[in-house]
Amino acid sequence: MSAAGARQGRRDEVAGPPSKAPSEQWGTVSASTDAFAALRDTRAFDPGAVARVAAARTRRPLLAPGGSLLIVAADHPARAALSVGTRPDAMADRYSLLERLQVCLAHPRVDGVLATADLIDDLLLLGALEGRLAIGSMNRGGLAGSVFEMDDKITGYDVASLTEQRLDGGKMLCRIDPADPGTVNTLQTAGQTVTGLAAAGLMAMIEPFWSGRDSAGRVVYDLSPAAVIRSVAVAAGLGASSAHTWLKLPVVKDMAAVMAATTLPTVILGGGGAGSTQEKVDSWGRALELPGVRGLVVGRALLYPDDDDVAGAVAAAAALLS
Protein backbone atom coordinates (compact mmCIF):
# COMPACT_ATOMS: atom_id res chain seq x y z
CA MET A 1 0.00 0.00 0.00
CA SER A 2 1.24 3.44 -0.91
CA ALA A 3 0.11 6.84 0.28
CA ALA A 4 2.08 8.77 -2.33
CA GLY A 5 -1.07 10.32 -3.68
CA ALA A 6 -2.36 11.42 -0.30
CA ARG A 7 -0.71 14.83 -0.47
CA GLN A 8 0.91 16.60 -3.42
CA GLY A 9 4.52 17.78 -3.35
CA ARG A 10 7.52 16.65 -1.36
CA ARG A 11 10.67 17.84 0.37
CA ASP A 12 13.63 16.78 -1.78
CA GLU A 13 16.53 17.42 0.56
CA VAL A 14 16.88 17.27 4.32
CA ALA A 15 20.03 18.33 6.12
CA GLY A 16 20.26 19.71 9.64
CA PRO A 17 17.50 21.74 11.26
CA PRO A 18 14.51 22.81 9.14
CA SER A 19 15.04 26.12 7.35
CA LYS A 20 11.41 26.92 6.52
CA ALA A 21 8.52 28.00 8.67
CA PRO A 22 6.33 25.07 9.70
CA SER A 23 3.36 26.22 7.64
CA GLU A 24 5.57 26.34 4.52
CA GLN A 25 7.45 23.17 5.22
CA TRP A 26 4.58 20.94 6.24
CA GLY A 27 1.62 22.24 4.27
CA THR A 28 1.83 19.97 1.22
CA VAL A 29 4.19 17.07 1.88
CA SER A 30 3.50 13.50 0.87
CA ALA A 31 3.90 10.48 3.13
CA SER A 32 7.28 9.72 1.58
CA THR A 33 10.70 8.83 2.92
CA ASP A 34 11.73 12.49 2.57
CA ALA A 35 8.64 13.65 4.44
CA PHE A 36 9.37 11.31 7.32
CA ALA A 37 13.00 12.45 7.43
CA ALA A 38 11.81 16.05 7.65
CA LEU A 39 9.31 15.06 10.34
CA ARG A 40 12.05 13.48 12.45
CA ASP A 41 14.29 16.52 12.01
CA THR A 42 11.57 18.94 13.06
CA ARG A 43 10.79 16.87 16.14
CA ALA A 44 14.47 16.95 17.12
CA PHE A 45 15.47 20.50 16.16
CA ASP A 46 12.21 22.46 16.45
CA PRO A 47 9.72 20.84 18.85
CA GLY A 48 7.90 24.16 19.16
CA ALA A 49 6.69 23.66 15.59
CA VAL A 50 3.92 21.41 16.88
CA ALA A 51 2.33 24.22 18.88
CA ARG A 52 2.73 26.71 16.03
CA VAL A 53 1.10 24.42 13.48
CA ALA A 54 -1.71 23.58 15.94
CA ALA A 55 -2.34 27.29 16.51
CA ALA A 56 -2.51 27.94 12.76
CA ARG A 57 -4.62 24.89 11.86
CA THR A 58 -7.77 25.65 9.90
CA ARG A 59 -10.72 24.33 11.86
CA ARG A 60 -14.24 23.48 10.73
CA PRO A 61 -17.65 22.95 12.34
CA LEU A 62 -18.12 19.62 14.07
CA LEU A 63 -20.93 18.59 11.75
CA ALA A 64 -20.88 19.35 8.05
CA PRO A 65 -24.17 20.33 6.36
CA GLY A 66 -25.04 16.67 5.80
CA GLY A 67 -25.05 16.09 9.55
CA SER A 68 -22.95 12.92 9.59
CA LEU A 69 -19.36 12.05 10.53
CA LEU A 70 -16.68 9.70 9.27
CA ILE A 71 -13.69 9.72 11.64
CA VAL A 72 -10.69 7.42 11.51
CA ALA A 73 -9.63 6.06 14.92
CA ALA A 74 -5.97 5.37 15.62
CA ASP A 75 -5.58 5.53 19.39
CA HIS A 76 -5.09 1.79 19.92
CA PRO A 77 -1.25 1.66 20.19
CA ALA A 78 -1.10 3.88 23.28
CA ARG A 79 -3.06 1.24 25.17
CA ALA A 80 -0.61 -1.47 24.01
CA ALA A 81 -3.30 -2.80 21.65
CA LEU A 82 -1.27 -3.40 18.48
CA SER A 83 -3.00 -6.44 17.02
CA VAL A 84 -5.40 -6.58 14.10
CA GLY A 85 -7.07 -9.92 13.49
CA THR A 86 -4.39 -12.58 13.31
CA ARG A 87 -1.57 -10.01 13.04
CA PRO A 88 -0.27 -9.42 16.59
CA ASP A 89 1.88 -6.37 15.77
CA ALA A 90 0.02 -4.87 12.83
CA MET A 91 -0.02 -1.36 14.30
CA ALA A 92 3.57 -1.40 15.56
CA ASP A 93 5.08 0.18 12.43
CA ARG A 94 4.47 3.90 12.92
CA TYR A 95 5.43 4.83 9.37
CA SER A 96 2.99 2.34 7.89
CA LEU A 97 0.28 3.65 10.22
CA LEU A 98 0.95 7.25 9.19
CA GLU A 99 0.84 6.31 5.50
CA ARG A 100 -2.47 4.57 6.01
CA LEU A 101 -3.87 7.54 7.91
CA GLN A 102 -2.79 9.86 5.11
CA VAL A 103 -4.65 7.72 2.59
CA CYS A 104 -7.79 7.92 4.73
CA LEU A 105 -7.54 11.65 5.35
CA ALA A 106 -7.02 12.33 1.65
CA HIS A 107 -10.57 11.15 0.96
CA PRO A 108 -12.84 14.22 0.83
CA ARG A 109 -15.61 12.50 2.82
CA VAL A 110 -13.37 11.70 5.80
CA ASP A 111 -13.99 14.30 8.48
CA GLY A 112 -10.98 13.75 10.71
CA VAL A 113 -9.05 11.56 13.09
CA LEU A 114 -9.25 10.28 16.66
CA ALA A 115 -5.80 9.69 18.13
CA THR A 116 -3.32 10.32 20.92
CA ALA A 117 -0.99 13.32 20.92
CA ASP A 118 1.96 11.54 19.32
CA LEU A 119 -0.05 10.73 16.19
CA ILE A 120 -1.95 14.00 16.07
CA ASP A 121 1.34 15.90 16.34
CA ASP A 122 2.80 13.85 13.48
CA LEU A 123 -0.28 14.49 11.33
CA LEU A 124 -0.21 18.20 12.14
CA LEU A 125 3.41 18.44 11.00
CA LEU A 126 2.60 16.44 7.87
CA GLY A 127 -0.14 18.94 6.99
CA ALA A 128 -2.83 16.26 7.08
CA LEU A 129 -5.26 17.93 9.50
CA GLU A 130 -6.03 21.19 7.72
CA GLY A 131 -9.80 21.58 7.66
CA ARG A 132 -10.21 18.24 9.42
CA LEU A 133 -11.50 17.35 12.88
CA ALA A 134 -8.95 16.31 15.50
CA ILE A 135 -10.41 14.37 18.43
CA GLY A 136 -7.94 13.70 21.24
CA SER A 137 -7.87 10.35 23.02
CA MET A 138 -7.78 10.88 26.79
CA ASN A 139 -7.64 7.75 28.96
CA ARG A 140 -5.11 5.22 27.73
CA GLY A 141 -3.89 4.09 31.15
CA GLY A 142 -5.83 0.82 31.17
CA LEU A 143 -3.20 -1.09 29.23
CA ALA A 144 -4.43 -4.17 27.42
CA GLY A 145 -3.81 -7.28 29.50
CA SER A 146 -2.84 -5.43 32.67
CA VAL A 147 -4.23 -6.17 36.13
CA PHE A 148 -5.23 -2.49 36.36
CA GLU A 149 -7.01 -2.42 32.99
CA MET A 150 -10.36 -1.28 34.41
CA ASP A 151 -8.75 1.61 36.32
CA ASP A 152 -8.41 3.49 33.06
CA LYS A 153 -6.63 6.71 34.00
CA ILE A 154 -6.18 9.75 31.79
CA THR A 155 -2.66 9.49 30.41
CA GLY A 156 -3.30 11.37 27.14
CA TYR A 157 -5.08 14.64 26.54
CA ASP A 158 -6.98 16.39 29.31
CA VAL A 159 -9.55 19.18 28.95
CA ALA A 160 -6.97 21.94 29.33
CA SER A 161 -4.64 20.57 26.64
CA LEU A 162 -7.50 19.92 24.20
CA THR A 163 -8.57 23.53 24.61
CA GLU A 164 -5.06 24.96 24.42
CA GLN A 165 -4.22 23.01 21.26
CA ARG A 166 -7.54 23.90 19.58
CA LEU A 167 -8.69 20.33 19.15
CA ASP A 168 -12.33 19.55 18.47
CA GLY A 169 -13.16 17.14 21.26
CA GLY A 170 -12.00 14.37 23.53
CA LYS A 171 -12.79 10.67 23.71
CA MET A 172 -12.88 8.40 26.74
CA LEU A 173 -13.11 4.61 26.83
CA CYS A 174 -15.50 3.68 29.64
CA ARG A 175 -15.45 -0.01 30.51
CA ILE A 176 -17.83 -1.00 33.28
CA ASP A 177 -17.02 -4.16 35.24
CA PRO A 178 -19.21 -4.50 38.37
CA ALA A 179 -16.71 -7.00 39.79
CA ASP A 180 -13.66 -4.74 39.42
CA PRO A 181 -13.21 -1.92 41.97
CA GLY A 182 -11.13 0.05 39.46
CA THR A 183 -14.31 0.74 37.50
CA VAL A 184 -15.52 3.40 39.92
CA ASN A 185 -12.34 5.45 39.44
CA THR A 186 -12.85 5.35 35.68
CA LEU A 187 -16.50 6.39 36.05
CA GLN A 188 -15.64 9.27 38.37
CA THR A 189 -12.91 10.54 36.05
CA ALA A 190 -15.18 10.20 33.04
CA GLY A 191 -17.93 12.16 34.77
CA GLN A 192 -15.58 14.99 35.70
CA THR A 193 -14.15 15.02 32.18
CA VAL A 194 -17.58 15.19 30.54
CA THR A 195 -18.38 18.17 32.76
CA GLY A 196 -15.13 19.88 31.79
CA LEU A 197 -15.55 19.26 28.07
CA ALA A 198 -19.11 20.58 28.18
CA ALA A 199 -17.90 23.76 29.88
CA ALA A 200 -15.27 24.16 27.16
CA GLY A 201 -17.83 23.58 24.40
CA LEU A 202 -16.02 20.48 23.10
CA MET A 203 -17.37 17.11 22.03
CA ALA A 204 -17.23 14.51 24.81
CA MET A 205 -17.15 11.14 23.05
CA ILE A 206 -17.79 8.24 25.43
CA GLU A 207 -17.19 4.63 24.37
CA PRO A 208 -18.90 2.40 26.96
CA PHE A 209 -18.64 -1.38 27.30
CA TRP A 210 -20.23 -3.62 29.93
CA SER A 211 -17.24 -5.79 30.79
CA GLY A 212 -15.92 -8.75 32.74
CA ARG A 213 -13.02 -11.18 32.70
CA ASP A 214 -12.83 -14.68 31.29
CA SER A 215 -11.28 -17.72 33.01
CA ALA A 216 -7.82 -16.60 31.90
CA GLY A 217 -8.30 -13.13 33.38
CA ARG A 218 -8.68 -11.36 30.04
CA VAL A 219 -11.13 -8.48 29.76
CA VAL A 220 -14.15 -9.40 27.64
CA TYR A 221 -17.07 -7.26 26.54
CA ASP A 222 -20.70 -8.31 26.90
CA LEU A 223 -22.20 -7.35 23.52
CA SER A 224 -25.70 -8.61 24.23
CA PRO A 225 -28.31 -5.91 23.54
CA ALA A 226 -29.27 -5.79 27.23
CA ALA A 227 -25.67 -5.20 28.32
CA VAL A 228 -25.07 -2.53 25.69
CA ILE A 229 -28.26 -0.78 26.77
CA ARG A 230 -27.03 -0.82 30.39
CA SER A 231 -23.70 0.67 29.30
CA VAL A 232 -25.54 3.39 27.37
CA ALA A 233 -27.60 4.27 30.44
CA VAL A 234 -24.48 4.65 32.58
CA ALA A 235 -22.48 6.57 29.97
CA ALA A 236 -25.29 9.00 29.17
CA GLY A 237 -25.59 9.95 32.83
CA LEU A 238 -21.95 10.91 33.29
CA GLY A 239 -21.12 14.52 34.11
CA ALA A 240 -23.05 17.62 35.10
CA SER A 241 -24.08 18.35 31.50
CA SER A 242 -24.74 16.08 28.55
CA ALA A 243 -24.98 18.97 26.10
CA HIS A 244 -21.81 17.95 24.26
CA THR A 245 -21.85 14.20 24.94
CA TRP A 246 -21.70 11.75 22.04
CA LEU A 247 -21.73 7.97 22.33
CA LYS A 248 -19.49 5.59 20.40
CA LEU A 249 -21.16 2.18 20.24
CA PRO A 250 -20.60 -1.25 18.69
CA VAL A 251 -22.99 -2.80 16.21
CA VAL A 252 -24.92 -5.54 18.01
CA LYS A 253 -28.14 -7.47 17.50
CA ASP A 254 -31.28 -5.39 17.97
CA MET A 255 -29.55 -2.05 17.44
CA ALA A 256 -33.00 -0.47 17.26
CA ALA A 257 -33.52 -1.26 20.95
CA VAL A 258 -30.05 0.10 21.75
CA MET A 259 -30.73 3.38 19.97
CA ALA A 260 -34.10 3.64 21.67
CA ALA A 261 -32.18 3.90 24.96
CA THR A 262 -30.72 7.35 24.25
CA THR A 263 -31.34 10.70 22.60
CA LEU A 264 -27.61 11.44 22.45
CA PRO A 265 -25.92 11.64 19.04
CA THR A 266 -24.18 8.34 18.38
CA VAL A 267 -21.38 7.11 16.14
CA ILE A 268 -20.78 3.48 15.29
CA LEU A 269 -17.38 1.96 15.99
CA GLY A 270 -15.78 -0.24 13.37
CA GLY A 271 -14.53 -3.22 15.27
CA GLY A 272 -11.25 -4.95 14.49
CA GLY A 273 -12.32 -8.53 15.14
CA ALA A 274 -13.79 -11.32 13.06
CA GLY A 275 -15.60 -10.78 9.80
CA SER A 276 -14.60 -9.53 6.39
CA THR A 277 -14.36 -5.85 5.58
CA GLN A 278 -17.49 -6.12 3.44
CA GLU A 279 -19.44 -7.76 6.25
CA LYS A 280 -18.48 -4.90 8.53
CA VAL A 281 -19.44 -2.29 5.94
CA ASP A 282 -22.83 -3.96 5.53
CA SER A 283 -23.41 -3.90 9.30
CA TRP A 284 -22.47 -0.22 9.47
CA GLY A 285 -24.92 0.55 6.70
CA ARG A 286 -27.79 -1.09 8.58
CA ALA A 287 -26.92 0.79 11.77
CA LEU A 288 -26.75 4.12 9.95
CA GLU A 289 -30.41 3.78 9.02
CA LEU A 290 -31.45 4.08 12.68
CA PRO A 291 -32.54 7.39 14.25
CA GLY A 292 -29.78 9.03 16.26
CA VAL A 293 -26.86 7.36 14.47
CA ARG A 294 -24.74 10.20 13.13
CA GLY A 295 -21.83 8.42 11.52
CA LEU A 296 -18.85 6.14 11.90
CA VAL A 297 -15.66 6.20 13.96
CA VAL A 298 -13.66 3.35 12.48
CA GLY A 299 -10.04 2.38 13.04
CA ARG A 300 -8.51 -0.97 12.24
CA ALA A 301 -11.23 -2.03 9.79
CA LEU A 302 -10.28 0.91 7.55
CA LEU A 303 -6.57 1.12 8.29
CA TYR A 304 -5.91 -2.62 7.99
CA PRO A 305 -8.69 -4.15 5.86
CA ASP A 306 -8.47 -7.83 5.04
CA ASP A 307 -7.29 -7.14 1.46
CA ASP A 308 -5.01 -4.26 2.61
CA ASP A 309 -6.76 -1.88 0.20
CA VAL A 310 -7.07 1.12 2.51
CA ALA A 311 -8.37 3.47 -0.18
CA GLY A 312 -11.03 0.93 -1.18
CA ALA A 313 -12.17 0.41 2.41
CA VAL A 314 -12.43 4.16 3.01
CA ALA A 315 -14.39 4.63 -0.21
CA ALA A 316 -16.83 1.89 0.84
CA ALA A 317 -17.40 3.52 4.22
CA ALA A 318 -17.73 6.98 2.68
CA ALA A 319 -20.34 5.71 0.24
CA LEU A 320 -22.60 4.81 3.18
CA LEU A 321 -22.70 8.49 4.19
CA SER A 322 -23.07 10.06 0.76
HUGIRA-V52046 format. One line per field, one symbol per residue. phi: phi as a letter, one per 20 degrees, with the letter a starting at -180 (. if undefined). psi: psi as a letter, one per 40 degrees, with the letter a starting at -180 (. if undefined). A space follows every 10 residues. Layout:
# HUGIRA-V52046
phi=???
psi=???
This chain:
# HUGIRA-V52046
phi=.cdfefbena eeccbmfgdd fgfffdfcee edgfffffff fffeebfffg fffffeffeb fgdfgfmccc deebefgfdm ddecmeefcg efefffffff ffffffffef ercdaeffff fgfffemedf mdecdeeddd feggnefdgf eeffcdfdff ffffemedrc cceceddfed ffffffffff fffgfffffe mdgdeddecf cacefenefc dedfgfffff ffffffefne bdgdedddcf ecflffffff ebdffcdeee ndefofgfff gfffgffffe fnedqcccdf fefcffemef ffffffffff df
psi=hifdediiii hdhhhaiiei iddddedfii gidddddddd dddddgdedd dddddehhii idhideeiih hhhfeddeef geihbehdfd edhddddddd ddddeeheeh daihiidddd dddddeeeeh eiihhhhdhe eghheiefdd ggihebiidd ddddefieii hhhghhheeh eedddddddd ddddddddde fihghhgihh iaiadeeihi hhfidddddd ddddddehie hedehiihii hiifddddde eieihhihid heaiiidddd dddddddeei heheahhhcd dddgideegd dddddddddd e.
